[in-house]
Amino acid sequence: MKTLALIAHNNKKTELLNWVKNNQDALRTYRLIGTTNTSKMINDLLDMNVEAFGHGPSGGDILLAAQILQGQIDKVVFFIDVETPHGHEHDIQTLIRTAVLNNIPIALNRASADQIVL
């Protein structure tokens, strides 16, 4: 079973939740992991089984990058908020760079996320 990571900045969590709701059938074919708050929100509201791996601003993005380097992640959906500054911007860029360098598909918005789960 392939592993898909789900992440969303605070201002994008509702958008990710709606996307997950619309794609539940396809997503049930993956092992799902997510940052602490994102996974809790999805699990509580949609009764999905998203495993938590860490809080984004507290190193969660770096933990995910490490999992990519270890070959444990197949795809990433990360609904980013580009209009709000983030104190952990370097971690976010490290995650994106790690996915790109390791040829891991990474979706940063709804349109690209739709393509990833096909």
C-alpha positions in Angstrom: 0.0 0.0 0.0 1.4 3.4 -1.0 1.8 6.1 1.7 0.3 9.6 1.1 1.1 12.5 3.4 -1.6 15.1 4.1 -0.6 18.6 5.3 -2.3 22.0 5.4 -1.5 25.3 6.8 -4.1 26.6 9.3 -5.9 28.8 6.7 -6.1 25.9 4.3 -7.3 23.1 6.6 -11.0 23.5 5.7 -10.0 23.4 2.0 -8.0 20.2 2.6 -10.9 18.7 4.7 -13.3 19.3 1.8 -10.9 17.8 -0.7 -10.5 14.7 1.5 -14.2 14.4 1.8 -14.6 14.5 -2.0 -11.9 11.9 -2.5 -12.5 9.5 0.4 -12.8 6.4 -1.8 -9.6 7.0 -3.6 -7.8 7.9 -0.3 -8.8 4.7 1.4 -6.5 2.9 -1.0 -3.5 4.6 0.7 -1.8 4.5 4.0 -2.5 8.1 5.2 -0.2 10.1 7.4 -0.5 13.8 8.4 0.7 16.4 10.7 -0.8 16.3 14.2 -3.6 18.9 13.8 -4.4 18.0 10.2 -4.7 14.3 10.9 -6.8 14.9 14.1 -9.2 17.2 12.1 -9.7 14.7 9.3 -10.0 11.7 11.7 -12.5 13.5 13.9 -14.7 14.9 11.1 -14.5 12.2 8.4 -13.7 9.0 10.3 -10.6 8.4 8.3 -7.5 6.7 9.6 -4.7 9.3 9.2 -1.7 8.6 11.3 -0.1 11.6 13.0 3.6 12.2 12.7 4.3 15.6 14.3 3.3 19.2 14.4 4.4 21.2 11.3 5.8 24.3 13.0 7.6 22.1 15.6 9.6 20.1 13.1 6.8 18.1 11.4 7.9 19.3 8.0 11.4 18.1 8.7 10.2 14.8 10.0 8.2 14.3 6.8 11.3 15.2 4.7 13.3 12.6 6.7 10.6 10.0 5.9 10.9 10.9 2.2 14.7 10.4 2.4 14.1 7.0 4.0 11.8 5.9 1.1 8.7 5.8 3.3 6.6 8.3 1.4 5.1 7.9 -2.1 3.1 11.1 -2.5 2.5 14.4 -0.6 -0.5 16.7 -0.6 0.4 20.0 1.1 -2.2 22.8 0.9 0.0 25.7 1.5 -1.0 29.3 2.4 1.2 31.5 0.4 -0.4 34.7 1.6 0.6 34.3 5.2 4.2 34.4 6.5 5.3 31.3 8.4 8.1 31.2 11.0 9.1 27.8 9.8 9.4 28.8 6.1 12.9 27.1 5.8 11.4 23.8 7.0 8.6 24.1 4.4 11.1 24.8 1.6 13.2 21.9 2.8 10.2 19.6 2.6 9.3 20.8 -0.9 13.0 20.5 -2.1 13.3 17.0 -0.6 10.2 15.8 -2.4 11.4 17.3 -5.7 14.9 15.9 -5.4 13.6 12.5 -4.6 11.0 12.5 -7.4 8.1 12.3 -5.0 4.9 13.9 -6.4 3.9 16.9 -4.3 0.6 18.7 -4.7 0.4 22.2 -3.3 -3.2 23.0 -4.3 -6.5 21.3 -5.0 -6.0 21.0 -8.8 -2.6 19.2 -8.4 -4.0 17.1 -5.5 -6.7 15.8 -7.8 -4.1 14.6 -10.2 -2.0 12.9 -7.5 -4.8 10.6 -6.3 -5.7 9.3 -9.8 
